[in-house]
């Protein structure tokens, strides 16, 4: 199981949601995240990054809708 940490650039013109999505995509492409790995909870990401919980939820939801993530119980 992989533990992922998000790095958000606060002064970036790229929105935090997009930064989270790109980091997930890159981690999958590089093999850091594999099928069955669990992403940090929304609360954990909020603590790590200071990004609003709603934005993190939207980023995860968009990744789910695109088929890259599956929800875990």
Secondary structure, 3 states (H helix, E strand, C coil): CCCCCCCCCCCCCCCHHHHHHHHHHHHHHCCCCCCCCCCCCHHHHHHHHCCCHHHHHHHHHHHHHCCCCCCCC
